């Protein structure tokens, strides 16, 4: 099932007034309306449709030439020399096309070989380097977690425990603030 986009009704257009032409000249983009994408508002054909049309035209031309050749051969018994000349021309054209197709295949094979070489010698080493960098970052994060963050958290936990013990023993009140410390969070100078 395909999902269709909701369509919006077109805005109602009013007949142009006397001042509208001056505004359109002053603001040409206003006269054009909102910008449209290349496919919006046009019913263009896709590349596949053009390809199918081209193949149909070629088949039609070959069929037409064949029919004309058969009619000429049946109408004029001495036309075999003319038909032989046309046949020879078609054979030469087919030979040229086969040479062009062979060259195109050679170029295609060379391009595929270049792509394989690019993947093997450039892309794979880059991916290996990225993987190595990711492993290094992972190791650095683990090292920092074990050797920096964990000791700091333990020390902070220890000091919080000491403070709580002192609060319990009433040696330190829960509202205790060091001297020189203002309630707004700044130190006196």
N, C-alpha and C positions, 0 to 999 in steps of 0.2 A: 504494500500500500504506500502510496506517496502522500506526503503532507503538502497541502497547497497553502501558499501564503495568502492571508486575507487581503482582499482588494479594498482600496479606499475609493470613495466616490470622487470624481473630478470636481474641483471647485467651480462654482457657478461664475461665469464670466459676464461682466456687465459691458454694455457698449461703451467705447471710449468717449470720454468727455473732452471739452476743449482744452483743459490743462494737462491731460494725460500725455499728449505728444511731447510737450516740453519736459515733463518728468522722465519720459522714456529716453529722450536725448540726453538728459543730464545723468541718468543712471541706466546705461545700456543693459546691465545685468538684470535690472528689474523687469525689463521688457521680455527677456528670455525666459524668465521663470527659474525654478530650481535647476541646478546642474543635473544632467542625466548621465548615467553610465552608458558606455558604448552599445550595450545590448538592449538598454531600456528604450522602449518606444519604437524599436526597429525589429522587424521580423526577418533577420538575416539568416543565411544558410550556414551550416557548420561545414567544416573541412570534409567530413565524411560524406555529406550530401554532395559537395562539389566533386569528390572522387567518384562517387557512384554515377553522377551525371557524365563525367569524362569517360568512364568505361562504357556507358551506354552509347555515347556519341561515337567512340572508336568502333564498337561492334556494329553500329548502324552504317558507318562508312565502309567497313570491310564487306558487309552484306550487300550494300549498294554497288560496290565495285565488282563483286562476284556476279551479281545479277546482270550488270551491264556487260561484263565479259562473256557470259553465257549467251546473251541476246546477240552480241556482235558475232560470236563464233557461229551461231545458228543462222544468222542472216547472210553472212558473207563467207562462202567456203574458202576464199583466198585470204582471209584475215588471220590465218594461223601465224604468218610472219609477224604481224603487228602484235598479236597476243603473246608470241614468243619473246618479243622485245620487252613488252610490259612485264612478263614473267622474269626475265633476266634483271630488269631494274629492281623488282621486288626482292630477288635473291641477293642482289648487291646491298640493298638497304637492310635486309635482315642480317647479312654478314657484318655490316657496320654496327648494328645494334648489339649483336652478340659480342663484338670486340669491346664496346662500351660497357656492357654488363660485366664482362670478365674483368675489365679495369676497375669497375666499381667494387667488385667482390675482393680484388686484391687490396684496394684501399680500405675496405671494411675490415679485412683480416689484420692489416697493419694497425688500424685504429684500436681494434680489440686487444692486440698485443701491447700497444702503448698503455691502454687502460689497465691491463693486468699488471704491467710493470709499475705503473703509478701506485696501484693498490699495494703491491708487494713491497716496494722500496720506500714509499713515502707515507701512506696512510696508516699501515700497520705499525711502523715505528712510532708514529705520533700517538696512536691509541695506546701502545705499550707505555710510552712516556706519561700519558695522562693517568694510566692505571697506577704507575709507580708514584706519581705525585699524590694521587688520592690515598695510597697506602701510607705515604710519608705524613700526610695531614692527619690521617687516622691515628698513627703512632704518636705524633706530637700531641694530639688532643688527649690520648690516654696517659702520656707522660705528664702533661700539665695537670690532669685530673688527679693522678696519684701523688705527684710530688709538690704540687702547689695548692690546689683547691682542698684536697683532703686534710692536710695539716692545718690550714687556716680554719676550716670548719671545726676540726677537733679543738683547736685553741679557743675559738669562739664559744664552743660548747662548754669547755672547761671553765672559762671565765663566767659564763652565764650560770653554771652550776655553783661556782664559788659565791657569786652575788646572791643567788637564791638561798644558799646556806646561811650567809650573813644576814639576810632579811629574816629568815626563820629564827635565828638566834637573837634577833632584834638589835644587832650591832649596826645595822644599816636600815634606814627606813625605806619603804618602797618608793617614796617621793623624793628620795635623795638625789640631789644634783650637785656636781662639783662646784667649788667656789669660783666665782667669776663667770658663771654660766647664766645667761639670761634665759627667761622662759621662751623667748622667740627663737631660740636656737643659735644665738651669737655670743661670743665671748667678750667680756669687758676688757678694755685696754688701759 
